[in-house]
């Protein structure tokens, strides 16, 4: 590997040196070097500069207070009091939630373009400023369903500025060695936020009511998010200079966005990502009624969700470490194989301890997938259009929370059982293993070899 491709992004990127290789060398390296990170340190953070460590601490904090952890996950906590106070049906609230999700999915590719054009810090800061405002809208909107839907649309648009694809565009600017662990830091931040904020929200709702709770949580999120953006979030100066240069896109290594979306491997990776999102969100949404149908008491069934969340944290951290030490295909197939094993256990093993083992396997797999996808996209397609590349992929991922629960609900209503949909989910995950293998091993001829990342 050439020196330009192997050095850290603290002293980045010059595609011109790497592009002097022959086409055969570059085609070969596109299948190996962009995927595997070598020379991982015993202490994963040891090779990083002090500036990189501060930026990654900012990534951790930002991921803990993004829209997913502050709005989408805790939304159900507000729901009970909102239904009683406003008199609307749960279906009407669910429709508004879906509107916010769809708007977020549609706008996430746009936020990726903004990251590539203006840098990560300004977009993360914009999200930190607007997210509390969007949350506060739910505390002050008049008793009008149209006003509620307007607040949902606004939240959906803002959520694209506060998405993992935006925040996780920071680590690859600073880190080349141990990139998997760098992504894991952000993933663990998300897990911490998803673990801490829902019970905190529940306590605030119980103490002051739902309208005031929206305002209190908005204030807390604003203090943490804005403070973090001002103090810790930062772009790599070398990457900023490259973007500002007249030929900025040529100074950053990797594929252009147009070349990326013409790549078969890219769409295979998106299909894998979407399958995992649909399966996980569907199972997580329905796991409590699924287990109660097996005869497990509701309180014990609900603990399966907690097991999934804890396992997801370990999955994020463990996968980040493994990606720096093993080939991505081995790690990826292990993750998806664990997800399939969890589904098989949930489907065939019955009651007892088996459902909790299944929940742990599913949580580990989904946590691992959260690290796996940005890692592969960065290694395979480079830094040149990473914001748009990951933004579009995450936009498809956001369809999972809509399609997964809906599919399981429809099949259950028609068959009065979850068995059939679980069979389909198992087949889908096994298919995703093949898709991932093709994506990683495919010799992509859809783009010129001269633009393959170092």
Secondary structure, DSSP 8 states (H G I E B T S, - for coil): --HHHHS-GGG---HHHHTTS-HHHHHHHHTTTTT------SSTTTTS-HHHHHHHHHHHHHHHTSHIIIIITTHHHHHHHHHHHH---HHHHHHHHHHHHHHHHHHHHHHHHHHHHH-HHHHHHHHHHHHHHHHHHHHH--S-HHHHHHHHHHHHHHHHHTSHHHHTTTHHHH-STTHHHHHHHHHHHHHHHHHHHHHHHHHHHHHH-HHHHHHHHHHHHHHHHHHHHHHT----HHHHHHHHSTTHHHHS-B--HHHHHT-HHHHHHHHHHHHHHHHHHHHHHHHHHHHHHTT--HHHHHHHHHHHHHHHHHHHHHHHHHHTTS-HHHHHHHHHHHHHHHHHHHHHS-STTHHHHHHHHHHHHHHHHHHHHHHHHHHHHBSTTHHHHHHHHHHHHTTHHHHHHHHHHHHHHHHSSSHHHHHHHHHHHHHHHHHHHHHHH----SS-GGG---
